[in-house]
């Protein structure tokens, strides 16, 4: 205290001569005693003194008031355009988060984040920014946002799959983007972007009215439709095993049916109608495949039908002769080639499927093989049989015109145009309706009884008589009539 007083006293004495000089020039100095801080006003007006007084007040109170009224940080709600879904790969059992959200440009993005990066939010932020994700902007806000996004994800991861079909319980079905039954709470679709499986357009009523009613005039389109609808039946029956002596596996192996006919006969349209049951009618595979590519395609068409475009478009490295042999052997086999452990470690797991198939060609496959210098065995002919489509002058695929039709070719053109328009407007509804009908009850016994009826009666008839028979009415009509229209 003594030191402080002595320093102040010296400073005051040194300033006294300056004060005396100012007093002589400007008059007495006025001091505001009400403030802790001394402010010299000199000979100023009252307004100037008041302004200077206001400016000299401490600013701490104003700063405190500013802090009290500052807006709080707002973190966007993850529910608005954002989602994080925990998924587990069915092949590797690895868990990841599928993050979807908007971009700054107004589009949407989707990215998979490995589960081990859950605690590395800065790394996740960097990944999302590479997609131009519409994050809040500031680092701290972004990290807080991502924390809330992960916290909102499902606790039990969904099973990520690219394989459609019945669930293990037999009470659900993965149909691409559509999850039926108990699949809705357990599975997450990881199908390729080009796949339209499960996508819909229009209505089922529109398909039935514009497409389904024309099936009574085309045994070829009817067979194509029924081939696709038969694809889930073997597994459906297998999942409903019974001690009943009448129970048995539905089939020992599946097959692929080839529609052979000249151009403009309608064989491609029959395939498009079949494809429209579960997705876009243009969703068909090419004959230009490798062995592994074929296996991966069949895996993604498990229990929903594998449809191949016209064989005449084949331009692949594999010769057509070899492609026919490969398809004939691979589809009914139901499993890919045994792969090494190294291949499995490099994301090439062994694949499996159960499905029927459809294809088309300008000439019977049997004739194509013979031209290539090869005679097909009886087993190959059963696994890939030919159905020869009449030429367009005789109606093409519309081989059963209505009674009294004078010009079969003209009726065929009219029906083809109506059917093409129908599947362009309405698709993707029949297969879900069929699956929901199967899931509603145990129809395994009825399906097997219908199969026996067909073998004992229709299969023994000659083709011209069988194709003109009306559909089997006792074939569980409560499901049939809800899926396909019955002929009048």
GIZIZI-V135835 format. One record per residue. N is the residue number from 1. RES is the residue in one letter. SS is DSSP state (a for helix, b for strand, c for the rest). PSI is psi in whole degrees, -180 to 180 (* if undefined). OMEGA is omega in radians with two decimals (NA if undefined). Layout:
N:RES:SS:PSI:OMEGA
N:RES:SS:PSI:OMEGA
//
This chain:
1:X:c:-39:3.11
2:X:a:-42:-3.12
3:X:a:-44:-3.13
4:X:a:-42:-3.12
5:X:a:-42:-3.09
6:X:a:-38:3.11
7:X:a:-41:3.13
8:X:a:-39:-3.12
9:X:a:-41:3.13
10:X:a:-43:-3.13
11:X:a:-39:3.14
12:X:a:-43:3.13
13:X:a:-34:-3.12
14:X:a:-24:-3.13
15:X:a:-15:-3.08
16:X:a:-44:3.13
17:X:a:-35:3.13
18:X:a:-40:3.12
19:X:a:-40:-3.14
20:X:a:-40:3.14
21:X:a:-43:3.13
22:X:a:-35:3.13
23:X:a:-36:-3.14
24:X:a:-33:-3.09
25:X:a:-44:-2.93
26:X:a:-5:-3.09
27:X:c:-176:-3.09
28:X:c:146:3.10
29:X:c:129:3.10
30:X:c:134:-3.10
31:X:c:131:3.10
32:X:c:107:-3.08
33:X:c:-16:-3.04
34:X:c:-14:-3.10
35:X:c:150:3.10
36:X:c:-22:3.14
37:X:c:127:-3.14
38:X:c:127:-3.12
39:X:c:124:3.14
40:X:c:123:-3.10
41:X:c:-28:-3.04
42:X:c:-150:3.14
43:X:c:68:-3.13
44:X:c:156:3.08
45:X:c:164:-3.13
46:X:a:-39:-3.14
47:X:a:-42:3.13
48:X:a:-42:3.13
49:X:a:-38:-3.13
50:X:a:-41:3.12
51:X:a:-45:3.13
52:X:a:-35:3.11
53:X:a:-43:3.14
54:X:a:-41:-3.13
55:X:a:-26:-3.08
56:X:c:-3:-3.12
57:X:c:147:-3.13
58:X:c:145:-3.08
59:X:c:-2:-3.05
60:X:a:-36:-3.12
61:X:a:-43:3.13
62:X:a:-40:3.10
63:X:a:-40:3.12
64:X:a:-41:3.13
65:X:a:-37:3.11
66:X:a:-42:3.13
67:X:a:-36:-3.12
68:X:a:-33:-3.07
69:X:a:5:-3.14
70:X:c:138:-3.13
71:X:c:146:3.11
72:X:c:155:3.10
73:X:c:133:-3.12
74:X:c:122:3.10
75:X:c:127:-3.10
76:X:c:149:3.13
77:X:c:123:-3.14
78:X:c:-21:-3.10
79:X:c:-17:-3.09
80:X:c:84:3.07
81:X:c:-3:-3.11
82:X:c:149:3.05
83:X:b:148:3.05
84:X:b:120:-3.08
85:X:b:123:3.07
86:X:b:127:-3.10
87:X:b:152:3.10
88:X:b:124:-3.12
89:X:b:129:-3.09
90:X:c:-20:-3.13
91:X:c:-43:-3.04
92:X:c:-14:-3.07
93:X:c:10:3.10
94:X:c:140:-3.10
95:X:b:141:3.10
96:X:b:172:3.09
97:X:b:124:3.03
98:X:b:112:-3.12
99:X:b:127:3.08
100:X:b:145:3.13
101:X:b:176:3.14
102:X:b:155:3.02
103:X:b:168:3.13
104:X:c:-23:3.13
105:X:c:0:3.11
106:X:c:-1:3.09
107:X:c:-172:3.06
108:X:b:157:3.11
109:X:b:163:3.07
110:X:b:133:-3.11
111:X:b:146:3.12
112:X:b:126:-3.14
113:X:b:120:3.11
114:X:b:146:-3.07
115:X:a:-28:-3.11
116:X:a:-14:3.10
117:X:a:4:-3.11
118:X:c:-37:-3.12
119:X:c:-1:3.13
120:X:c:71:-3.01
121:X:a:-35:3.12
122:X:a:-36:3.10
123:X:a:-41:3.10
124:X:a:-42:3.12
125:X:a:-43:3.14
126:X:a:-40:3.12
127:X:a:-45:-3.12
128:X:a:-36:3.12
129:X:a:-28:3.10
130:X:c:-18:3.06
131:X:c:8:-3.10
132:X:c:39:-3.13
133:X:b:143:-3.11
134:X:c:68:3.08
135:X:c:164:-3.12
136:X:c:-38:3.07
137:X:c:-57:3.13
138:X:c:149:-3.04
139:X:a:-50:-3.09
140:X:a:-40:3.12
141:X:a:-40:3.13
142:X:a:-44:-3.11
143:X:a:-40:3.10
144:X:a:-39:3.10
145:X:a:-47:-3.12
146:X:a:-35:3.11
147:X:a:-45:3.11
148:X:a:-34:3.13
149:X:a:-46:3.11
150:X:a:-37:3.14
151:X:a:-26:-3.13
152:X:c:-2:-3.14
153:X:c:159:3.13
154:X:c:143:-3.10
155:X:c:-48:3.11
156:X:c:119:-3.07
157:X:c:145:3.04
158:X:b:156:3.12
159:X:b:115:-3.14
160:X:b:125:-3.07
161:X:b:150:2.98
162:X:c:16:-3.09
163:X:c:113:3.10
164:X:c:170:3.07
165:X:b:180:3.14
166:X:b:146:3.02
167:X:c:167:-3.10
168:X:c:-29:3.12
169:X:c:-18:-3.07
170:X:c:7:-3.09
171:X:c:10:3.13
172:X:b:170:-3.10
173:X:b:131:3.04
174:X:b:113:3.14
175:X:b:70:-3.09
176:X:c:-127:-3.13
177:X:c:-16:3.10
178:X:b:127:3.08
179:X:b:116:-3.08
180:X:b:147:3.12
181:X:b:-141:-3.09
182:X:a:-1:3.05
183:X:a:-23:-3.07
184:X:a:-30:-3.07
185:X:a:4:-3.03
186:X:c:-20:-3.00
187:X:b:155:3.12
188:X:b:125:-3.04
189:X:b:131:3.12
190:X:c:32:-3.11
191:X:c:162:3.13
192:X:c:155:-3.11
193:X:c:-32:-3.08
194:X:c:-12:3.14
195:X:c:134:3.09
196:X:c:16:-3.11
197:X:c:125:3.13
198:X:c:-9:3.11
199:X:c:150:-3.07
200:X:c:158:3.03
201:X:b:143:3.14
202:X:c:-143:-3.08
203:X:c:162:3.06
204:X:a:-36:3.10
205:X:a:-40:3.11
206:X:a:-40:3.10
207:X:a:-46:-3.13
208:X:a:-40:-3.07
209:X:a:-41:-3.03
210:X:a:-20:-3.09
211:X:c:-53:-3.04
212:X:a:-39:-3.11
213:X:a:-22:3.13
214:X:a:-11:-3.12
215:X:a:-27:3.14
216:X:a:-16:3.12
217:X:a:2:-3.10
218:X:c:104:3.08
219:X:a:-29:-3.11
220:X:a:-45:3.08
221:X:a:-35:3.10
222:X:a:-44:3.12
223:X:a:-39:3.11
224:X:a:-44:3.12
225:X:a:-47:-3.10
226:X:a:-29:3.08
227:X:a:-43:3.11
228:X:a:-44:-3.13
229:X:a:-22:3.10
230:X:a:-15:-3.03
231:X:c:-40:3.12
232:X:c:-7:-3.01
233:X:a:-46:-3.12
234:X:a:-44:3.13
235:X:a:-38:3.11
236:X:a:-47:3.14
237:X:a:-40:-3.13
238:X:a:-36:3.14
239:X:c:-9:-3.13
240:X:c:51:3.11
241:X:c:147:-3.08
242:X:c:153:3.05
243:X:c:-5:3.09
244:X:c:128:-3.10
245:X:c:-16:3.13
246:X:c:-11:3.14
247:X:c:144:3.08
248:X:c:164:3.01
249:X:c:143:-3.06
250:X:c:-45:-3.13
251:X:c:155:3.07
252:X:c:-33:3.05
253:X:c:160:-3.14
254:X:c:-176:-3.11
255:X:c:175:3.08
256:X:b:131:-3.10
257:X:b:131:-3.13
258:X:b:125:3.06
259:X:b:114:-3.09
260:X:b:127:3.14
261:X:c:164:-3.11
262:X:c:170:3.13
263:X:c:145:3.13
264:X:c:11:3.10
265:X:c:-13:3.10
266:X:c:5:-3.09
267:X:a:-37:3.11
268:X:a:-35:3.11
269:X:a:-36:3.09
270:X:a:-39:3.09
271:X:a:-38:3.13
272:X:a:-39:3.09
273:X:a:-43:3.12
274:X:a:-40:3.13
275:X:a:-30:-3.10
276:X:c:-10:3.13
277:X:c:-34:-3.03
278:X:c:2:-3.12
279:X:c:-160:-3.14
280:X:c:135:-3.11
281:X:c:-17:3.11
282:X:c:-2:-3.10
283:X:c:81:-3.14
284:X:c:150:-3.09
285:X:b:161:3.08
286:X:c:160:3.05
287:X:c:-8:-3.14
288:X:c:82:-3.10
289:X:c:154:2.93
290:X:c:172:3.14
291:X:a:-47:-3.14
292:X:a:-39:3.10
293:X:a:-40:3.09
294:X:a:-43:-3.13
295:X:a:-41:3.14
296:X:a:-37:3.11
297:X:a:-45:3.14
298:X:a:-34:3.08
299:X:a:-41:-3.12
300:X:a:-7:3.10
301:X:c:23:3.12
302:X:c:124:3.04
303:X:c:14:3.10
304:X:c:2:3.11
305:X:c:129:3.09
306:X:b:123:-3.03
307:X:b:124:-3.10
308:X:b:136:-3.14
309:X:b:180:-3.04
310:X:b:133:-3.14
311:X:a:-21:-3.14
312:X:a:-14:3.10
313:X:a:4:-3.10
314:X:c:124:3.09
315:X:c:17:-3.04
316:X:c:172:3.12
317:X:c:-33:3.09
318:X:c:126:3.12
319:X:c:150:-3.10
320:X:a:-39:3.12
321:X:a:-46:-3.13
322:X:a:-35:3.13
323:X:a:-40:3.12
324:X:a:-43:3.13
325:X:a:-44:-3.11
326:X:a:-45:3.13
327:X:a:-42:-3.14
328:X:a:-37:-3.12
329:X:a:-38:-2.95
330:X:a:-47:-3.06
331:X:a:-50:3.13
332:X:a:-27:-3.10
333:X:a:-39:3.05
334:X:c:7:-3.14
335:X:b:149:3.11
336:X:c:171:3.10
337:X:c:151:3.08
338:X:c:127:-3.11
339:X:c:156:3.13
340:X:c:167:3.10
341:X:a:-35:3.11
342:X:a:-42:3.13
343:X:a:-40:3.11
344:X:a:-39:3.12
345:X:a:-20:3.12
346:X:c:38:3.05
347:X:c:38:3.03
348:X:c:66:-3.11
349:X:c:164:3.06
350:X:c:137:-3.05
351:X:c:158:3.14
352:X:b:156:-3.12
353:X:c:162:3.00
354:X:c:110:-3.08
355:X:c:158:2.96
356:X:c:162:-3.08
357:X:b:161:3.07
358:X:b:146:3.04
359:X:b:175:3.08
360:X:b:158:-3.13
361:X:b:155:3.13
362:X:c:-26:3.10
363:X:c:158:3.10
364:X:c:141:3.12
365:X:a:-34:3.12
366:X:a:-41:3.12
367:X:a:-37:3.12
368:X:a:-43:3.12
369:X:a:-40:3.14
370:X:a:-39:3.10
371:X:a:-28:3.10
372:X:c:5:3.11
373:X:c:28:-3.10
374:X:c:136:3.09
375:X:c:123:-3.12
376:X:c:142:3.11
377:X:c:167:3.11
378:X:a:-37:3.11
379:X:a:-40:3.11
380:X:a:-36:3.13
381:X:a:-30:3.09
382:X:a:-39:-3.12
383:X:a:-27:3.09
384:X:c:79:-3.13
385:X:c:155:3.09
386:X:b:137:2.93
387:X:b:114:-3.04
388:X:b:120:-3.11
389:X:c:133:3.11
390:X:c:160:3.09
391:X:c:164:-3.09
392:X:a:-30:3.13
393:X:a:-21:3.12
394:X:a:16:3.05
395:X:c:-15:-3.12
396:X:c:-131:-3.11
397:X:c:-19:3.12
398:X:c:76:-3.03
399:X:c:3:-3.12
400:X:c:68:-3.09
401:X:c:161:3.13
402:X:c:152:3.12
403:X:c:137:3.11
404:X:c:-1:3.10
405:X:c:116:-3.08
406:X:c:-41:-3.09
407:X:c:100:-3.10
408:X:a:-41:-3.13
409:X:a:-41:3.13
410:X:a:-43:3.09
411:X:a:-41:3.14
412:X:a:-43:3.13
413:X:a:-42:3.13
414:X:a:-46:-3.13
415:X:a:-39:3.14
416:X:a:-41:3.12
417:X:a:-43:3.12
418:X:a:-40:3.14
419:X:a:-41:3.12
420:X:a:-41:3.10
421:X:a:-40:-3.11
422:X:a:-45:-3.11
423:X:a:-20:3.06
424:X:a:-33:-3.11
425:X:a:-33:-3.01
426:X:c:118:3.08
427:X:b:163:3.07
428:X:c:13:-3.05
429:X:c:-27:-2.99
430:X:a:-46:-3.12
431:X:a:-45:3.07
432:X:a:-39:3.12
433:X:a:-39:3.12
434:X:a:-45:-3.13
435:X:a:-43:3.13
436:X:a:-34:3.07
437:X:a:-39:3.10
438:X:a:-39:-3.11
439:X:a:-21:-3.06
440:X:c:-25:-3.10
441:X:c:175:3.10
442:X:c:102:-3.12
443:X:c:12:-3.06
444:X:a:-46:-3.13
445:X:a:-40:3.13
446:X:a:-40:3.11
447:X:a:-43:-3.14
448:X:a:-38:3.11
449:X:a:-38:3.10
450:X:a:-37:3.09
451:X:a:-43:3.10
452:X:a:-41:-3.14
453:X:a:-43:-3.13
454:X:a:-45:-3.10
455:X:a:-40:-3.06
456:X:a:-23:-3.05
457:X:c:-70:-3.00
458:X:a:-39:-3.07
459:X:a:-18:3.14
460:X:a:-9:-3.11
461:X:c:158:3.04
462:X:c:148:-3.02
463:X:a:-46:-3.09
464:X:a:-33:-3.13
465:X:a:-39:-3.08
466:X:a:-39:-3.04
467:X:c:-16:-3.14
468:X:c:2:3.11
469:X:c:147:3.07
470:X:c:155:3.09
471:X:c:150:-3.10
472:X:c:115:-3.02
473:X:c:-30:-3.06
474:X:c:8:-3.08
475:X:c:77:-3.04
476:X:c:72:-3.09
477:X:a:-25:-3.13
478:X:a:-23:3.06
479:X:a:-44:-3.10
480:X:a:-47:-3.05
481:X:a:-21:3.08
482:X:a:-9:-3.09
483:X:a:-54:-3.09
484:X:c:143:3.10
485:X:c:142:3.12
486:X:c:145:3.10
487:X:c:149:3.13
488:X:c:*:NA
//
